[in-house]
Amino acid sequence: HPMRPQMRATMRPLVPTLLAAGLLFGGPALAQETPRQITVMGSAQVEAVPDRATITAGVETRAPTAAEALAANAQAMAEVFAALEAAGVEKRDAQTSQLNLNAVYEPYREGAEAPPQVVAYEASNMVTVKVRALANLGKLIDALVGSGANRLYGIGFDVSEPRPSLDAARREAVADARAKAELFAEAAGVTLGPVVTIREDTGMGGPQPLRAQAAMAEAVPVAEGTVTLTADVEVVFGIE
């Protein structure tokens, strides 16, 4: 119609507007570069002379009934504890660690129609003794056996103050990690940067027996040997 105003649509590019909005509101985050790092494990061991021990011994008794086996075991263990007390072991250093009662069956017979029958009951009781003076270790073993302990499960040695030896192992472990990192960086043609993180791996447990030295007990010959303390660390270095 000649009187109708004409309307014109104007198409403007949207890119500048979107760019302006992006600048105004911060826009999408720029992708960050992955930090260049190298991760190595360092390990070190130091030896220390133990100054305390742990004895695990016990009494095993067998009787026709469960009640008789337990009664005989209790009596024998009472004598064991009395012997330990007479040998100077404090009550806090002797602790019952395990008590078991098991049925004993007759030997298996091939072709037997009936299942094996119970012929006896066996009771076993274990006691763990901490020995704070290693000079008394042999005498304590004699006291245990002489009082009725018929099972000796083992002797473990330990260090009462392991911190100085562990700290020395930790320093050596970090130095071991750095030496490995420097070697890897040189082989890869990169420059080793600063330390990013250090994490100690504590999953190795306590000190472990390493080797025996000289016998030191007056009664039963027992060698205290040495124990080895281990430190393991994970070190992350930056690389350039």
PASEBA-1860 file (N, C-alpha, C; in nm, 3 decimals):
! residues 240
1> HPMRPQMR> 0.086/-0.118/0.000/0.000/0.000/0.000/0.088/0.121/0.000 ~ 0.054/0.226/-0.073/0.144/0.341/-0.082/0.161/0.413/0.047 ~ 0.063/0.405/0.147/0.074/0.478/0.273/0.141/0.395/0.381 ~ 0.163/0.260/0.358/0.216/0.172/0.465/0.367/0.196/0.477 ~ 0.411/0.226/0.598/0.556/0.250/0.614/0.633/0.123/0.586 ~ 0.746/0.139/0.528/0.827/0.024/0.494/0.920/-0.010/0.614 ~ 0.929/-0.142/0.644/1.013/-0.190/0.754/1.130/-0.267/0.694 ~ 1.244/-0.231/0.736/1.363/-0.297/0.688/1.432/-0.372/0.803
9> ATMRPLVP> 1.464/-0.496/0.773/1.538/-0.577/0.873/1.686/-0.562/0.850 ~ 1.754/-0.530/0.955/1.899/-0.512/0.944/1.969/-0.627/1.012 ~ 2.052/-0.700/0.942/2.126/-0.813/0.997/2.266/-0.763/1.036 ~ 2.293/-0.774/1.164/2.425/-0.733/1.211/2.504/-0.857/1.255 ~ 2.628/-0.857/1.230/2.707/-0.973/1.273/2.707/-0.986/1.425 ~ 2.694/-1.110/1.475/2.686/-1.135/1.619/2.821/-1.157/1.683 ~ 2.922/-1.180/1.601/3.052/-1.215/1.660/3.108/-1.104/1.748 ~ 3.108/-0.977/1.701/3.162/-0.872/1.790/3.085/-0.862/1.919
17> TLLAAGLL> 2.951/-0.881/1.912/2.869/-0.871/2.034/2.906/-0.982/2.131 ~ 2.920/-1.104/2.080/2.956/-1.216/2.168/3.094/-1.197/2.227 ~ 3.186/-1.143/2.146/3.318/-1.119/2.198/3.317/-1.015/2.308 ~ 3.233/-0.909/2.285/3.223/-0.805/2.387/3.164/-0.861/2.515 ~ 3.060/-0.947/2.501/3.000/-1.008/2.620/3.099/-1.096/2.691 ~ 3.179/-1.167/2.611/3.277/-1.254/2.673/3.380/-1.175/2.752 ~ 3.421/-1.060/2.695/3.516/-0.977/2.768/3.454/-0.916/2.892 ~ 3.323/-0.883/2.883/3.255/-0.819/2.996/3.236/-0.915/3.111
25> FGGPALAQ> 3.196/-1.037/3.081/3.163/-1.131/3.189/3.275/-1.232/3.215 ~ 3.388/-1.215/3.157/3.499/-1.301/3.187/3.522/-1.408/3.085 ~ 3.420/-1.453/3.015/3.436/-1.551/2.909/3.473/-1.687/2.963 ~ 3.484/-1.786/2.875/3.520/-1.921/2.918/3.664/-1.925/2.967 ~ 3.688/-2.018/3.066/3.822/-2.030/3.122/3.917/-2.086/3.019 ~ 4.035/-2.029/3.014/4.136/-2.076/2.922/4.192/-2.210/2.970 ~ 4.221/-2.298/2.880/4.276/-2.429/2.917/4.412/-2.412/2.982 ~ 4.430/-2.475/3.100/4.555/-2.465/3.172/4.651/-2.573/3.124
33> ETPRQITV> 4.776/-2.537/3.119/4.876/-2.635/3.081/4.899/-2.734/3.195 ~ 4.917/-2.860/3.160/4.949/-2.962/3.258/5.090/-2.939/3.310 ~ 5.106/-2.930/3.443/5.241/-2.905/3.495/5.336/-3.018/3.458 ~ 5.457/-2.983/3.426/5.558/-3.081/3.390/5.629/-3.125/3.518 ~ 5.612/-3.252/3.550/5.665/-3.303/3.676/5.728/-3.440/3.655 ~ 5.807/-3.478/3.751/5.865/-3.612/3.755/5.848/-3.665/3.897 ~ 5.800/-3.788/3.911/5.774/-3.850/4.041/5.869/-3.967/4.060 ~ 5.938/-3.969/4.173/6.034/-4.076/4.201/6.012/-4.127/4.344
41> MGSAQVEA> 6.056/-4.250/4.367/6.053/-4.309/4.500/6.195/-4.318/4.552 ~ 6.213/-4.279/4.677/6.343/-4.289/4.742/6.334/-4.384/4.860 ~ 6.438/-4.463/4.882/6.436/-4.562/4.990/6.573/-4.567/5.056 ~ 6.573/-4.594/5.186/6.699/-4.606/5.260/6.677/-4.695/5.382 ~ 6.782/-4.760/5.424/6.777/-4.847/5.541/6.896/-4.817/5.632 ~ 6.870/-4.820/5.762/6.977/-4.804/5.860/6.964/-4.917/5.961 ~ 7.077/-4.957/6.016/7.079/-5.065/6.114/7.090/-5.008/6.254 ~ 7.028/-5.076/6.348/7.034/-5.035/6.488/7.040/-5.160/6.575
49> VPDRATIT> 7.108/-5.149/6.687/7.117/-5.260/6.781/6.992/-5.257/6.870 ~ 6.916/-5.366/6.876/6.793/-5.365/6.956/6.823/-5.360/7.105 ~ 6.729/-5.307/7.180/6.744/-5.301/7.325/6.625/-5.361/7.398 ~ 6.535/-5.424/7.325/6.425/-5.494/7.390/6.378/-5.606/7.298 ~ 6.304/-5.701/7.357/6.260/-5.818/7.281/6.118/-5.856/7.324 ~ 6.057/-5.940/7.240/5.925/-5.994/7.269/5.929/-6.145/7.250 ~ 5.889/-6.217/7.353/5.884/-6.364/7.348/5.738/-6.405/7.340 ~ 5.707/-6.494/7.249/5.574/-6.552/7.241/5.585/-6.702/7.268
57> AGVETRAP> 5.526/-6.744/7.379/5.532/-6.885/7.421/5.393/-6.926/7.466 ~ 5.377/-7.055/7.493/5.245/-7.101/7.535/5.246/-7.243/7.587 ~ 5.126/-7.284/7.626/5.105/-7.418/7.680/4.998/-7.486/7.597 ~ 5.024/-7.610/7.561/4.928/-7.691/7.486/4.898/-7.816/7.566 ~ 4.771/-7.839/7.595/4.730/-7.954/7.675/4.622/-8.032/7.600 ~ 4.620/-8.165/7.625/4.522/-8.253/7.562/4.457/-8.339/7.668 ~ 4.325/-8.357/7.657/4.251/-8.436/7.754/4.128/-8.497/7.685 ~ 4.066/-8.598/7.748/3.949/-8.662/7.685/3.830/-8.569/7.668
65> TAAEALAA> 3.814/-8.471/7.756/3.702/-8.378/7.746/3.754/-8.235/7.735 ~ 3.666/-8.148/7.685/3.704/-8.008/7.670/3.729/-7.943/7.805 ~ 3.646/-7.977/7.905/3.663/-7.917/8.038/3.796/-7.958/8.100 ~ 3.834/-8.083/8.082/3.961/-8.128/8.138/4.080/-8.062/8.067 ~ 4.069/-8.045/7.936/4.177/-7.980/7.863/4.195/-7.835/7.906 ~ 4.082/-7.765/7.924/4.089/-7.626/7.967/4.141/-7.614/8.110 ~ 4.098/-7.705/8.198/4.143/-7.700/8.337/4.293/-7.724/8.347 ~ 4.342/-7.824/8.274/4.485/-7.852/8.276/4.564/-7.736/8.218
73> NAQAMAEV> 4.510/-7.674/8.115/4.578/-7.561/8.053/4.584/-7.442/8.148 ~ 4.473/-7.417/8.216/4.468/-7.304/8.309/4.568/-7.322/8.422 ~ 4.580/-7.444/8.472/4.675/-7.470/8.579/4.819/-7.450/8.532 ~ 4.847/-7.500/8.413/4.982/-7.484/8.359/5.015/-7.338/8.333 ~ 4.920/-7.264/8.281/4.945/-7.122/8.253/4.962/-7.043/8.382 ~ 4.893/-7.082/8.487/4.911/-7.015/8.616/5.054/-7.033/8.665 ~ 5.111/-7.151/8.642/5.250/-7.174/8.681/5.346/-7.093/8.594 ~ 5.311/-7.078/8.467/5.395/-6.997/8.378/5.397/-6.852/8.423
81> FAALEAAG> 5.281/-6.795/8.454/5.276/-6.656/8.500/5.347/-6.639/8.633 ~ 5.337/-6.738/8.721/5.407/-6.730/8.848/5.558/-6.731/8.827 ~ 5.605/-6.811/8.732/5.748/-6.816/8.703/5.796/-6.684/8.644 ~ 5.716/-6.623/8.559/5.753/-6.495/8.503/5.760/-6.387/8.610 ~ 5.666/-6.389/8.701/5.667/-6.291/8.810/5.789/-6.310/8.898 ~ 5.824/-6.438/8.924/5.942/-6.465/9.006/6.070/-6.422/8.935 ~ 6.067/-6.422/8.801/6.185/-6.380/8.724/6.193/-6.229/8.709 ~ 6.099/-6.156/8.767/6.104/-6.011/8.765/6.025/-5.945/8.654
89> VEKRDAQT> 5.942/-6.021/8.581/5.860/-5.964/8.476/5.738/-5.895/8.537 ~ 5.717/-5.770/8.503/5.601/-5.697/8.554/5.473/-5.747/8.487 ~ 5.361/-5.730/8.557/5.234/-5.779/8.504/5.198/-5.711/8.372 ~ 5.235/-5.585/8.356/5.202/-5.513/8.233/5.278/-5.568/8.112 ~ 5.384/-5.645/8.138/5.469/-5.696/8.029/5.437/-5.839/7.992 ~ 5.337/-5.901/8.054/5.297/-6.038/8.020/5.148/-6.038/7.992 ~ 5.111/-6.075/7.873/4.970/-6.067/7.832/4.930/-6.191/7.752 ~ 4.813/-6.245/7.786/4.758/-6.356/7.709/4.719/-6.305/7.571
97> SQLNLNAV> 4.773/-6.370/7.467/4.751/-6.321/7.332/4.659/-6.411/7.251 ~ 4.641/-6.536/7.293/4.553/-6.625/7.217/4.515/-6.745/7.302 ~ 4.388/-6.785/7.294/4.338/-6.903/7.365/4.250/-6.981/7.268 ~ 4.283/-7.108/7.247/4.210/-7.191/7.152/4.172/-7.324/7.216 ~ 4.059/-7.379/7.170/4.015/-7.512/7.210/3.968/-7.583/7.083 ~ 4.031/-7.695/7.052/4.001/-7.768/6.930/3.976/-7.915/6.959 ~ 3.888/-7.972/6.881/3.863/-8.116/6.890/3.967/-8.191/6.810 ~ 4.009/-8.306/6.863/4.107/-8.391/6.796/4.034/-8.515/6.746
105> YEPYREGA> 4.039/-8.540/6.616/3.968/-8.652/6.557/4.061/-8.771/6.535 ~ 4.002/-8.887/6.531/4.079/-9.008/6.504/4.135/-9.003/6.362 ~ 4.243/-9.075/6.338/4.304/-9.072/6.203/4.205/-9.119/6.097 ~ 4.218/-9.061/5.980/4.130/-9.097/5.869/4.158/-9.239/5.823 ~ 4.052/-9.314/5.803/4.064/-9.451/5.755/3.992/-9.463/5.621 ~ 4.066/-9.504/5.521/4.009/-9.516/5.388/3.903/-9.626/5.385 ~ 3.790/-9.590/5.331/3.681/-9.686/5.321/3.591/-9.691/5.444 ~ 3.619/-9.610/5.547/3.536/-9.611/5.667/3.398/-9.557/5.635
113> EAPPQVVA> 3.294/-9.623/5.690/3.157/-9.581/5.664/3.116/-9.464/5.753 ~ 3.159/-9.465/5.877/3.121/-9.359/5.971/3.224/-9.245/5.965 ~ 3.181/-9.122/5.989/3.276/-9.010/5.991/3.374/-9.024/6.108 ~ 3.490/-8.960/6.101/3.588/-8.967/6.210/3.527/-8.921/6.342 ~ 3.565/-8.990/6.449/3.514/-8.958/6.582/3.614/-8.871/6.659 ~ 3.560/-8.790/6.750/3.644/-8.708/6.837/3.709/-8.798/6.941 ~ 3.839/-8.794/6.950/3.911/-8.878/7.046/3.965/-8.797/7.163 ~ 3.977/-8.666/7.149/4.029/-8.582/7.258/4.001/-8.436/7.225
121> YEASNMVT> 4.036/-8.353/7.321/4.027/-8.207/7.302/4.162/-8.146/7.337 ~ 4.197/-8.045/7.261/4.328/-7.981/7.278/4.308/-7.833/7.305 ~ 4.364/-7.786/7.415/4.358/-7.645/7.452/4.497/-7.585/7.441 ~ 4.505/-7.468/7.385/4.634/-7.398/7.371/4.618/-7.254/7.416 ~ 4.719/-7.206/7.484/4.716/-7.071/7.539/4.852/-7.007/7.513 ~ 4.851/-6.887/7.458/4.975/-6.818/7.427/4.990/-6.695/7.514 ~ 5.113/-6.665/7.552/5.143/-6.546/7.630/5.255/-6.470/7.559 ~ 5.241/-6.340/7.552/5.342/-6.253/7.492/5.411/-6.175/7.603
129> VKVRALAN> 5.543/-6.187/7.608/5.621/-6.127/7.716/5.715/-6.024/7.657 ~ 5.709/-5.903/7.710/5.803/-5.799/7.669/5.925/-5.803/7.759 ~ 6.040/-5.807/7.698/6.166/-5.813/7.771/6.237/-5.679/7.754 ~ 6.247/-5.604/7.861/6.306/-5.471/7.854/6.456/-5.472/7.881 ~ 6.508/-5.581/7.935/6.652/-5.596/7.959/6.696/-5.723/7.887 ~ 6.767/-5.707/7.776/6.805/-5.822/7.696/6.898/-5.917/7.770 ~ 6.965/-5.870/7.873/7.053/-5.957/7.950/6.974/-6.068/8.019 ~ 6.844/-6.046/8.041/6.760/-6.146/8.108/6.688/-6.238/8.011
137> LGKLIDAL> 6.711/-6.223/7.881/6.633/-6.297/7.783/6.650/-6.447/7.797 ~ 6.772/-6.495/7.806/6.796/-6.639/7.818/6.734/-6.697/7.944 ~ 6.746/-6.625/8.054/6.688/-6.672/8.179/6.536/-6.679/8.172 ~ 6.475/-6.583/8.104/6.330/-6.585/8.091/6.283/-6.703/8.007 ~ 6.358/-6.735/7.903/6.322/-6.853/7.823/6.331/-6.979/7.908 ~ 6.437/-6.990/7.989/6.449/-7.104/8.079/6.333/-7.111/8.177 ~ 6.292/-6.992/8.228/6.181/-6.989/8.323/6.052/-7.033/8.258 ~ 6.029/-6.992/8.134/5.907/-7.032/8.063/5.902/-7.183/8.042
145> VGSGANRL> 6.011/-7.238/7.991/6.013/-7.381/7.963/6.008/-7.462/8.092 ~ 6.080/-7.417/8.193/6.082/-7.489/8.319/5.950/-7.488/8.392 ~ 5.867/-7.390/8.367/5.738/-7.381/8.437/5.625/-7.452/8.363 ~ 5.652/-7.507/8.246/5.548/-7.583/8.178/5.514/-7.534/8.039 ~ 5.573/-7.427/7.993/5.547/-7.382/7.856/5.611/-7.482/7.759 ~ 5.529/-7.545/7.678/5.580/-7.645/7.584/5.573/-7.600/7.438 ~ 5.545/-7.472/7.417/5.544/-7.415/7.283/5.616/-7.281/7.285 ~ 5.718/-7.268/7.201/5.789/-7.141/7.185/5.767/-7.095/7.041
153> YGIGFDVS> 5.686/-6.991/7.024/5.644/-6.950/6.891/5.742/-6.854/6.825 ~ 5.824/-6.788/6.902/5.922/-6.701/6.838/5.968/-6.588/6.929 ~ 6.078/-6.525/6.887/6.136/-6.411/6.957/6.156/-6.298/6.856 ~ 6.110/-6.181/6.890/6.129/-6.065/6.804/6.207/-5.958/6.877 ~ 6.291/-5.885/6.805/6.371/-5.779/6.863/6.324/-5.644/6.811 ~ 6.343/-5.542/6.895/6.291/-5.410/6.861/6.382/-5.304/6.923 ~ 6.359/-5.180/6.880/6.432/-5.065/6.931/6.333/-4.975/7.003 ~ 6.363/-4.941/7.126/6.269/-4.862/7.205/6.263/-4.716/7.159
161> EPRPSLDA> 6.374/-4.663/7.109/6.378/-4.525/7.061/6.426/-4.524/6.915 ~ 6.337/-4.554/6.821/6.381/-4.565/6.681/6.392/-4.430/6.609 ~ 6.347/-4.320/6.669/6.339/-4.193/6.598/6.473/-4.147/6.540 ~ 6.585/-4.148/6.614/6.710/-4.101/6.553/6.750/-4.183/6.431 ~ 6.736/-4.315/6.438/6.772/-4.399/6.324/6.676/-4.378/6.208 ~ 6.547/-4.363/6.238/6.449/-4.339/6.132/6.473/-4.205/6.063 ~ 6.508/-4.103/6.141/6.535/-3.972/6.081/6.655/-3.980/5.986 ~ 6.756/-4.056/6.025/6.871/-4.073/5.936/6.830/-4.145/5.808
169> ARREAVAD> 6.743/-4.245/5.821/6.695/-4.317/5.703/6.611/-4.226/5.614 ~ 6.532/-4.138/5.675/6.449/-4.046/5.596/6.535/-3.950/5.514 ~ 6.642/-3.898/5.575/6.731/-3.808/5.501/6.794/-3.881/5.382 ~ 6.838/-4.002/5.407/6.899/-4.079/5.299/6.797/-4.113/5.190 ~ 6.672/-4.136/5.229/6.568/-4.168/5.131/6.540/-4.048/5.041 ~ 6.537/-3.928/5.098/6.516/-3.808/5.016/6.634/-3.788/4.921 ~ 6.756/-3.809/4.972/6.872/-3.796/4.886/6.869/-3.901/4.774 ~ 6.823/-4.020/4.805/6.811/-4.124/4.702/6.710/-4.083/4.596
177> ARAKAELF> 6.599/-4.022/4.639/6.498/-3.976/4.543/6.554/-3.867/4.452 ~ 6.628/-3.775/4.509/6.685/-3.667/4.427/6.785/-3.722/4.326 ~ 6.866/-3.818/4.368/6.964/-3.876/4.275/6.894/-3.944/4.158 ~ 6.785/-4.013/4.185/6.710/-4.077/4.077/6.648/-3.972/3.984 ~ 6.592/-3.867/4.044/6.528/-3.763/3.964/6.630/-3.694/3.873 ~ 6.748/-3.667/3.926/6.852/-3.604/3.844/6.893/-3.694/3.728 ~ 6.901/-3.824/3.755/6.937/-3.918/3.649/6.830/-3.921/3.540 ~ 6.703/-3.927/3.581/6.595/-3.931/3.484/6.588/-3.802/3.403
185> AEAAGVTL> 6.608/-3.689/3.471/6.602/-3.560/3.402/6.714/-3.550/3.298 ~ 6.833/-3.595/3.334/6.945/-3.592/3.240/6.918/-3.682/3.120 ~ 6.862/-3.803/3.149/6.834/-3.895/3.039/6.726/-3.842/2.947 ~ 6.630/-3.766/3.002/6.520/-3.713/2.922/6.552/-3.580/2.858 ~ 6.667/-3.520/2.891/6.704/-3.392/2.832/6.627/-3.275/2.886 ~ 6.589/-3.281/3.014/6.516/-3.170/3.076/6.594/-3.124/3.199 ~ 6.551/-3.010/3.252/6.615/-2.953/3.371/6.528/-2.979/3.493 ~ 6.590/-3.033/3.597/6.516/-3.063/3.719/6.485/-2.935/3.794
193> GPVVTIRE> 6.357/-2.920/3.832/6.313/-2.801/3.904/6.302/-2.825/4.053 ~ 6.228/-2.739/4.123/6.216/-2.752/4.268/6.124/-2.867/4.308 ~ 6.131/-2.902/4.436/6.044/-3.007/4.491/5.902/-2.954/4.502 ~ 5.807/-3.033/4.454/5.666/-2.995/4.461/5.601/-3.056/4.584 ~ 5.616/-3.186/4.602/5.558/-3.254/4.719/5.652/-3.365/4.764 ~ 5.643/-3.397/4.893/5.714/-3.511/4.951/5.613/-3.588/5.035 ~ 5.604/-3.718/5.012/5.511/-3.802/5.089/5.585/-3.925/5.138 ~ 5.573/-3.950/5.269/5.639/-4.068/5.327/5.546/-4.188/5.317
201> DTGMGGPQ> 5.601/-4.299/5.272/5.526/-4.423/5.264/5.548/-4.499/5.393 ~ 5.441/-4.513/5.474/5.453/-4.578/5.604/5.396/-4.718/5.603 ~ 5.385/-4.779/5.486/5.325/-4.912/5.479/5.422/-5.025/5.502 ~ 5.548/-4.995/5.533/5.647/-5.101/5.549/5.647/-5.161/5.688 ~ 5.580/-5.099/5.784/5.576/-5.156/5.916/5.697/-5.119/5.998 ~ 5.717/-5.191/6.110/5.825/-5.160/6.201/5.955/-5.225/6.161 ~ 6.051/-5.217/6.251/6.182/-5.274/6.220/6.176/-5.424/6.202 ~ 6.260/-5.475/6.114/6.265/-5.618/6.085/6.402/-5.672/6.121
209> PLRAQAAM> 6.411/-5.797/6.171/6.543/-5.854/6.201/6.628/-5.861/6.076 ~ 6.755/-5.824/6.090/6.844/-5.824/5.974/6.947/-5.935/5.983 ~ 7.027/-5.939/6.087/7.123/-6.048/6.102/7.165/-6.058/6.247 ~ 7.219/-6.171/6.284/7.262/-6.195/6.421/7.405/-6.148/6.439 ~ 7.435/-6.107/6.562/7.572/-6.070/6.595/7.629/-6.172/6.694 ~ 7.648/-6.133/6.818/7.711/-6.222/6.914/7.611/-6.269/7.017 ~ 7.629/-6.390/7.068/7.542/-6.442/7.173/7.563/-6.360/7.300 ~ 7.452/-6.337/7.374/7.465/-6.251/7.490/7.392/-6.304/7.613
217> AEAVPVAE> 7.318/-6.412/7.602/7.244/-6.463/7.717/7.330/-6.563/7.792 ~ 7.314/-6.565/7.924/7.392/-6.657/8.007/7.334/-6.797/8.003 ~ 7.202/-6.809/7.988/7.138/-6.941/7.990/7.125/-6.991/7.847 ~ 7.003/-6.985/7.792/6.984/-7.025/7.653/7.058/-6.925/7.564 ~ 7.150/-6.972/7.477/7.223/-6.876/7.392/7.128/-6.809/7.294 ~ 7.120/-6.678/7.302/7.034/-6.598/7.213/7.115/-6.480/7.163 ~ 7.113/-6.458/7.033/7.183/-6.343/6.974/7.083/-6.233/6.947 ~ 7.115/-6.112/6.996/7.020/-6.002/6.974/7.024/-5.951/6.832
225> GTVTLTAD> 7.137/-5.970/6.762/7.146/-5.928/6.623/7.129/-5.778/6.607 ~ 7.088/-5.738/6.489/7.054/-5.599/6.460/6.919/-5.595/6.391 ~ 6.857/-5.481/6.396/6.732/-5.461/6.323/6.755/-5.352/6.221 ~ 6.681/-5.359/6.114/6.693/-5.258/6.009/6.567/-5.173/6.007 ~ 6.585/-5.043/6.002/6.475/-4.947/5.995/6.472/-4.890/5.854 ~ 6.355/-4.893/5.793/6.340/-4.854/5.652/6.256/-4.728/5.640 ~ 6.299/-4.639/5.552/6.222/-4.519/5.519/6.199/-4.515/5.368 ~ 6.075/-4.490/5.327/6.040/-4.480/5.187/5.963/-4.349/5.165
233> VEVVFGIE> 6.004/-4.274/5.066/5.940/-4.146/5.037/5.908/-4.136/4.887 ~ 5.802/-4.063/4.857/5.767/-4.029/4.720/5.786/-3.879/4.704 ~ 5.869/-3.841/4.609/5.902/-3.699/4.588/5.863/-3.659/4.446 ~ 5.792/-3.550/4.434/5.753/-3.495/4.303/5.836/-3.369/4.278 ~ 5.909/-3.369/4.167/5.988/-3.255/4.125/5.923/-3.190/4.002 ~ 5.936/-3.061/3.993/5.901/-2.993/3.870/6.015/-3.007/3.770 ~ 5.984/-3.006/3.642/6.086/-3.012/3.538/6.065/-2.898/3.438 ~ 6.172/-2.852/3.386/6.167/-2.737/3.294/6.225/-2.777/3.158
END
